[in-house]
Amino acid sequence: MPDLAGIPNGFMTAIERTAYPRFKSQATVKELTEIYTPSASELIFAQTQVKSKRGLLRLLVMLKSFQRLGYFPPSEAVPPTVVGHIRACLNLSANVCAIPPERSRYYYAEAIRAYLGVHPYDRKAQTAIATAIAQAAQVMEYPADLINVAVEELVKERYELPAFSTLDRLVGHIRTVVNNRLFGRITNAMTPIQQAFVDDLLATSPASGLTFSLLRAPPKSARLSHVQALQAKFEQMLTCGDVRQLLITIAPAKVKSFAAQAKALALTDLRELKLAKRRALLICLLYRVQVKTRDHLVEMFLKRMQKMHQCARDKLVELREQHLAQTASMLGVLAEILQTSAGETDTASLGERVQSVLETHGGAVALLEQCEEITAYNSDNYLPLVWRFYSRYRSVLFPLVRGLEIQSTSQDLSLTAALTVVLAHEDRRSKWLPVDDLDLSFMSERWRRLVVEEHEGKVRLVRQQFEVCIFTYLAAEFKSGDACVVGSENYADFREQLLSWDECQPLLADYCQQTGMAPTAAQFVEQLQIELTETATTVDQICQDGTQITISAEGEPVLKRIAAAPPPSGAKELEAEILQRLPERSVLDILCHVEHWLNWVRHFGPVSGSEPKIENSVERYILAVFGYGCNLGPNQTARHTRGKVSSRMLAYVNRQHISIQQLEAAMRDLINAYNLLELPKCWGTGKKAAADGSKFEVYENNLMSEYHIRYGGYGGIAYHHVSDTYIALFTHFINCGVWEAVYILDGLLKNTSDIQPDTLHADTQGQSTTVFGLSYLLGIKLMPRIRNWQDYKFFRPSQDAVYEYIDPLFKDVIDWQLIRTHWQDLMRVVLSIQAGKFLPSMLLRKLGSYSRKNRLYQAFRELGRVVRTIFLLEYISDRGLRQEITACTNIVEGYNHFLDWIFFGKEGIITENDPEQQEKRVKYLDLVASAVILHNAVDLSVVIQQLTAEGVKIDRSMLATLSPYLTGHLKRYGDFVIDLQSIPAPLEGAIHLPIVSALSEANNLDG
């Protein structure tokens, strides 16, 4: 066991984790004015209750404190700034005491409750919140979240808040009771066989062969042996029976929380748990691993099928090169025949001479065979070659597919019927299969020529090619969502999670008003038609002068280049002076300073939600974030801490005390603090963001690792959403084979910080017609920087829409009827996303490729064609828009380079094979980067304040050229020593800048 401190159990929940109201350490002048200034009615109330000015001050201090907190704090706990502000409002001298005697305090409290209509906390209030906590505990796990529920319930029912310790004890008791009941319910529902199976997981050599370590081990790459190993593990798990039925009455969020606790615990810790709790946690973990294993098996199937097709393509290229000599020989024969026939008019003589040439080269039959062979390999049809790469994996793919419960998500069952035939003939070795009554309409003409053959007037199937064909189409339908796997997560039928239309209708009007969309199908289509028509007409007029775009006689459009704007006068000199004055800091010092400002480590703690029971927890949390965020790992970090912490402790903290969700919560604190500063407002509005990916090398022996042609090499992609103010808002870690646009909308919806962009920029990888369509419905303006934009189709609003100048850009017409017909389905999707039923990525994964069955895909594609055409028209006609897009995408590219500097350990290679740990490593990196960005912005602000005080004239246009991605003054190496006693200057001192914009100066002069 790690070196845990001997702290007794029953540790109180940290108040900082909760929404329990507290005074701010330093309130701003604006906050003091808005929150603590007594109103005229409050002054009248106070004057009716007291006779002296001293009593007036005491009563008003208690009143304003209660209004802010919901309870009466001890008088000495009220910040002097609050007391001073109220004293100043009353024009009282500083020697007037604000602390009332206990008897007066009781009288004032009674009067204030009566005035505000608030009830004192009593047994009735306790009963009310106990019911609310018990209901919430069925879904929530963290004590801090349950305390928030209690606070919300008390405020809603207008009760005074009790002491925090009272709420904490009540929550702790109710949570324990609820969880014990859930543990008992799960355990009692288990059969003796299931109980024995779960108990056996903790044995050294379990009878099933499935150990606890193997259960939580991440999947490896999609190699043959790894696929077989994962299949064996899945079959071992299924011997426990239908685990889903045991958890059907437990909230999914609770199941995930219990599973996360079990996964984080060491084997020895699990054995020490009470039997019911241990079994319940393990059964939840077993269920979650079953779900994810189904996903992993499908992913392995997709990777293997993709690899087979790629190998067949490569083989075709190789065969073409091998047959170059043979092709040259055949062309030589043809040239000889043409030369022989030149000038020959006698048909008989010509035939003899041609026959002689053919005989010289082996005869017509041999030459015909060579010609057919060359023809086969000189097309782009590689499908006949797939079998040779498929046959090696045949024995693995059949049990893999057979072990999954595959269903069609539409009424078209043709593929699933064909799959049933394939599985039924797994052991058949004959070359042919009967067609019977199979519907093969889903096959392309190429596949049909390869699979279907006529013999003696009967149609039959070529068995080997039929297998390859069906598995190929199955992979395509998994991707498009036309086929689903029961009991999986990523490949489940997303339609089951959609809100019904009856559930959507009450939400529709408000949502449409919020986003500015029309609330009916006809009005929605009319709105789009008008926007497309007006935009195209306006752009046609703008572009006629040739200053934005030129179109050649052949219809080739060329955009005019945009010259870079020169920096403002004095900007370079200002930047040099600022950089010279920046204090030297280490990354570790920065993390400590930001902790002093924000207490961001309060979000960390055991996965169970309990309070940390380790010595010097703050210090160890900071070291863990630094070590993992800079990619040093626990060993290298511990080696340079002068013995302050062991590598084992850092690994323990990472495994059991810091989760992805906790890292995101800490990130949110840093982003919100950054948003308070005035300096970032010089760089952007916060209403725009850009998304881009950066490749990280990872070991190859995992499912995440994949070769990426664009980036080169194996690895994964950290897909960042970065604000135009330079701070990263959210990051996903995805594999290289995923189209980045799938996750482009998730980042904005998962971002819960105070910075909420509504415009999103990206590169070509961050867009598609379906993404344009969904972003429009979500109220997000997608504005990517598209390479080779001229290759994309522009769509006319109608067939008779003709334009004087830009007409050559348009290639097709929008199918408005398709959008009108499926408008209800489109709105069901977007309202379900808004309700949190699923994320956009789940849908976009299904809509990422063409599907003949999926009419929803076709409707989203058609809507996206409208939206993308409007955007492209604006893009080619607005130089300022193009500059804005370029500037914002340059910021995210700069962020990627900034991360390279921070992630300096192990040559930037992520050495984890577990996908969850890989993503966590990227979250650590983002947290460290955000801390550095915040501290750099603070240091820049302080230097700017100093320069202004010295008389240097600075305006916002000069500051707009700066960036917080500064590293020249930072130290990464040396001993890693934490000094929490070094108190930095308050963050509040750097918020405001003593500068004004040039426009404001002009307005002041005019005034």
CORCORBEL-V442006 format. One record per pair of residues at least 12 apart in sequence whose C-alpha atoms are under 7 Angstrom apart, sorted by sequence separation. I is the first residue (numbers start at 1). J is the second residue. D is the distance in Angstrom with one decimal. If there is no record, write none. Layout:
# CORCORBEL-V442006
I J D
I J D
This chain:
# CORCORBEL-V442006
548 560 5.6
635 647 4.9
704 716 6.3
719 731 5.4
720 732 6.7
46 59 6.6
133 146 6.0
340 353 6.9
478 491 6.9
547 560 6.9
634 647 4.7
718 731 6.4
719 732 5.1
46 60 6.8
451 465 5.6
700 714 6.8
718 732 5.7
719 733 6.1
796 810 6.2
799 813 6.2
450 465 6.7
451 466 5.4
718 733 4.5
794 809 6.0
795 810 5.5
798 813 5.9
133 149 6.5
634 650 5.6
695 711 6.6
698 714 6.9
717 733 5.6
718 734 6.5
731 747 6.8
794 810 4.5
795 811 6.2
796 812 6.2
797 813 6.1
798 814 7.0
133 150 6.3
337 354 5.9
601 618 6.5
634 651 6.0
697 714 6.2
698 715 4.8
716 733 6.7
717 734 5.2
730 747 5.5
767 784 6.9
793 810 6.5
794 811 5.9
795 812 5.0
796 813 4.7
797 814 5.9
132 150 6.9
697 715 4.2
698 716 6.7
716 734 5.8
717 735 5.8
766 784 7.0
793 811 5.8
794 812 6.9
795 813 5.0
796 814 6.3
262 281 5.5
696 715 5.5
697 716 6.5
716 735 4.6
717 736 5.9
795 814 5.9
147 167 6.5
262 282 6.2
337 357 6.8
418 438 6.6
601 621 6.7
695 715 6.4
696 716 5.4
716 736 5.4
764 784 6.7
129 150 5.4
147 168 6.8
695 716 5.7
696 717 6.1
715 736 6.8
730 751 6.1
759 780 5.8
760 781 6.1
761 782 6.2
763 784 5.3
764 785 6.2
61 83 6.5
259 281 5.8
263 285 6.9
447 469 6.8
695 717 4.6
729 751 6.1
744 766 6.4
758 780 5.1
759 781 4.6
760 782 4.9
761 783 4.9
762 784 4.4
763 785 4.7
764 786 4.6
903 925 6.9
258 281 5.2
259 282 7.0
262 285 6.4
694 717 5.5
695 718 6.3
758 781 6.2
759 782 6.0
760 783 5.9
761 784 4.6
762 785 5.9
763 786 5.7
764 787 5.9
75 99 5.6
129 153 6.3
147 171 6.5
435 459 6.6
693 717 5.7
694 718 5.4
741 765 6.0
61 86 7.0
129 154 7.0
146 171 6.5
259 284 5.0
414 439 5.5
435 460 5.5
693 718 5.4
694 719 6.6
740 765 5.7
741 766 4.0
210 236 6.5
258 284 6.2
259 285 4.1
414 440 6.9
434 460 5.1
435 461 6.2
624 650 5.6
693 719 4.1
721 747 6.2
739 765 6.6
740 766 5.6
741 767 5.3
433 460 5.9
434 461 6.1
692 719 5.6
693 720 6.0
937 964 5.7
36 64 5.7
143 171 6.5
208 236 6.4
432 460 6.4
433 461 4.9
691 719 6.9
692 720 5.6
708 736 5.5
936 964 5.5
143 172 6.8
255 284 5.6
259 288 6.8
432 461 5.4
433 462 6.5
691 720 5.5
692 721 6.9
706 735 6.4
707 736 6.6
57 87 6.5
432 462 4.9
433 463 5.7
620 650 7.0
624 654 6.7
691 721 4.4
705 735 6.3
706 736 5.6
741 771 6.9
899 929 6.8
431 462 6.0
432 463 5.1
591 622 6.8
690 721 5.6
691 722 6.3
704 735 5.0
706 737 6.6
933 964 5.4
431 463 5.6
689 721 6.4
690 722 5.4
933 965 6.5
689 722 5.4
690 723 6.5
125 159 7.0
689 723 4.2
688 723 6.1
689 724 5.3
688 724 5.6
686 723 6.0
822 859 6.4
121 159 5.9
133 171 6.9
137 175 6.0
588 626 6.7
686 724 5.9
119 158 6.3
120 159 5.8
121 160 5.4
685 724 6.9
686 725 5.9
58 98 4.8
118 158 5.1
119 159 4.7
120 160 5.1
121 161 6.5
134 174 6.2
684 724 5.0
685 725 6.9
819 859 5.5
955 995 5.9
956 996 6.6
57 98 6.0
58 99 6.2
118 159 5.4
119 160 6.0
121 162 6.2
137 178 6.6
683 724 6.8
684 725 4.8
818 859 6.0
954 995 6.4
955 996 5.8
956 997 5.1
54 96 6.1
58 100 6.1
118 160 6.4
683 725 5.3
955 997 5.3
54 97 6.7
197 240 6.4
244 287 6.8
819 862 6.8
955 998 6.3
134 178 6.7
243 287 6.0
681 725 6.8
819 863 6.5
422 467 6.2
680 725 5.3
36 82 6.9
194 240 5.4
948 994 6.9
22 69 6.3
216 263 6.5
327 374 6.8
815 862 6.9
21 69 5.0
814 862 6.9
942 990 5.8
945 993 6.4
37 86 6.4
59 108 6.1
63 112 6.3
607 656 6.0
941 990 5.6
945 994 6.5
32 82 6.8
36 86 6.8
606 656 5.5
607 657 5.9
323 374 6.9
419 470 6.3
606 657 4.3
37 89 7.0
605 657 4.4
778 830 6.5
938 990 5.6
941 993 6.8
32 85 6.9
604 657 5.9
605 658 6.4
691 744 6.7
777 830 6.5
604 658 5.5
190 246 6.8
234 290 6.9
671 727 7.0
189 246 6.1
320 377 5.8
319 377 6.6
320 378 6.3
604 662 6.0
234 293 6.8
603 662 5.6
186 246 6.0
186 247 6.8
316 377 6.3
603 665 6.6
603 666 6.3
202 267 7.0
601 666 6.9
316 382 6.0
600 666 5.2
898 965 6.1
689 757 6.1
313 382 5.6
600 669 6.6
686 755 5.8
687 756 6.2
688 757 4.8
312 382 5.8
686 756 6.8
687 757 3.8
688 758 6.2
689 759 6.4
690 760 5.5
691 761 6.3
692 762 6.2
795 865 6.9
686 757 5.9
687 758 5.6
688 759 4.8
689 760 5.1
690 761 4.4
691 762 5.0
795 866 6.9
410 482 6.6
687 759 6.4
688 760 5.9
689 761 6.1
690 762 5.4
227 300 7.0
312 385 5.3
409 482 5.2
312 386 5.2
408 482 5.9
409 483 5.6
795 869 6.3
408 483 4.5
409 484 6.6
794 869 5.3
407 483 5.7
408 484 6.3
309 386 6.0
406 483 6.7
407 484 5.4
770 847 6.7
222 300 5.1
308 386 6.1
387 465 6.8
406 484 5.7
407 485 6.4
406 485 4.7
405 485 5.5
406 486 6.5
198 279 6.4
222 303 6.8
308 389 5.5
387 468 6.6
404 485 6.4
405 486 5.5
672 753 6.1
222 304 6.8
308 390 6.2
671 753 6.5
672 754 5.6
198 282 6.6
409 493 6.5
198 283 6.9
668 753 5.3
774 860 7.0
773 860 5.4
773 861 6.7
783 871 7.0
71 160 5.5
187 276 5.9
70 160 5.7
71 161 5.2
770 860 5.2
773 863 5.1
70 161 5.7
770 861 4.8
773 864 3.8
184 276 5.9
187 279 6.5
769 861 5.1
772 864 4.7
183 276 5.6
187 280 6.1
746 839 6.3
771 864 6.9
183 277 5.3
186 280 5.9
746 840 6.0
770 864 5.4
773 867 6.6
745 840 6.3
746 841 6.4
769 864 4.2
772 867 6.2
769 865 5.6
772 868 6.2
183 280 5.2
743 841 5.3
742 841 5.1
769 868 6.8
785 885 6.4
742 844 5.3
742 845 6.1
139 251 5.6
138 251 6.7
141 254 6.8
139 253 5.9
140 254 6.5
139 254 5.3
141 257 6.9
761 885 6.3
18 144 5.1
17 144 5.9
18 145 6.9
762 889 6.4
20 148 6.9
761 889 6.6
18 147 6.7
19 148 5.5
18 148 6.0
13 144 6.8
20 151 6.7
13 168 6.6
12 168 6.8
724 888 5.8
726 891 6.4
305 472 6.6
724 891 7.0
228 396 6.6
224 393 7.0
231 400 6.7
722 892 5.8
302 475 5.7
733 919 5.3
295 488 5.7
294 488 5.4
295 489 6.5
295 490 6.1
291 487 5.8
292 488 6.5
295 491 6.5
291 488 4.8
292 489 6.8
291 489 6.3
690 888 6.0
689 888 6.9
690 889 5.6
692 892 6.5
691 892 6.8
690 892 6.2
694 896 6.2
727 930 6.6
698 909 5.6
702 913 5.5
704 915 6.5
697 909 4.9
698 910 4.9
699 911 6.2
701 913 6.9
696 909 6.5
697 910 6.2
698 911 6.1
696 910 7.0
699 913 6.8
557 790 6.7
555 808 5.3
679 937 7.0
660 920 5.6
663 923 6.5
667 927 5.6
670 930 6.6
674 934 5.6
544 805 6.0
663 924 6.9
670 931 6.7
679 941 6.6
540 803 6.5
660 923 6.9
515 779 5.4
533 797 6.1
540 804 6.9
532 797 6.4
540 805 5.9
540 806 5.8
529 797 6.1
630 902 5.6
631 903 5.6
630 903 4.4
631 904 6.5
632 905 4.6
629 903 6.8
630 904 5.9
631 905 4.6
632 906 6.5
682 956 5.8
630 905 5.9
631 906 6.5
631 908 6.9
682 959 6.4
683 960 5.1
682 960 5.2
525 816 6.7
629 921 6.4
628 921 6.2
525 820 6.3
629 924 4.3
630 925 6.4
628 924 6.2
629 925 4.0
522 820 6.5
521 820 5.4
625 924 5.9
629 928 6.0
521 823 5.6
626 928 6.8
677 990 7.0
678 991 5.8
677 991 4.3
678 992 5.6
676 991 6.3
677 992 6.6
678 993 6.4
559 876 6.8
504 828 6.4
501 828 6.5
504 831 6.6
549 876 6.7
548 876 6.7
499 828 6.3
548 877 5.8
498 828 6.7
498 829 6.5
499 832 5.5
498 832 5.5
539 873 6.4
543 877 6.3
641 975 6.0
535 870 6.6
542 877 6.6
640 975 4.9
641 976 4.9
640 976 5.6
641 977 5.7
536 873 6.7
594 931 6.6
532 870 5.9
539 877 6.1
498 837 6.9
497 837 6.0
591 931 6.2
590 931 6.8
590 932 6.4
590 935 6.6
261 607 5.7
261 608 5.9
490 842 6.9
582 939 6.6
619 978 6.8
581 943 6.8
481 846 4.7
578 943 6.3
479 845 6.6
480 846 4.1
479 846 5.6
480 847 5.7
480 848 6.7
480 849 6.0
480 851 6.3
482 854 6.9
587 970 6.7
585 969 6.5
586 970 5.4
587 971 6.4
584 969 4.8
585 970 5.1
586 971 4.4
587 972 6.2
583 969 6.7
584 970 5.8
585 971 6.1
586 972 6.1
571 958 4.9
575 962 6.9
582 969 6.8
592 980 6.3
568 957 6.6
597 986 7.0
568 958 5.9
571 961 7.0
588 978 6.9
597 987 6.3
264 655 5.9
265 656 6.8
593 984 5.9
264 656 5.2
142 608 6.9
143 609 6.2
142 609 4.4
141 609 6.7
221 700 7.0
221 701 4.9
220 701 5.3
221 702 4.2
222 703 6.7
220 702 4.0
221 703 4.7
219 702 6.2
220 703 5.7
219 703 6.5
17 602 6.1
16 602 6.5
17 603 6.3
13 611 5.8
12 611 6.9
11 611 6.1
7 613 6.0
5 613 6.2
4 613 6.7
5 614 4.9
4 614 4.9
5 615 5.1
4 615 6.6
2 648 6.7
2 649 5.8
218 913 7.0
218 914 5.0
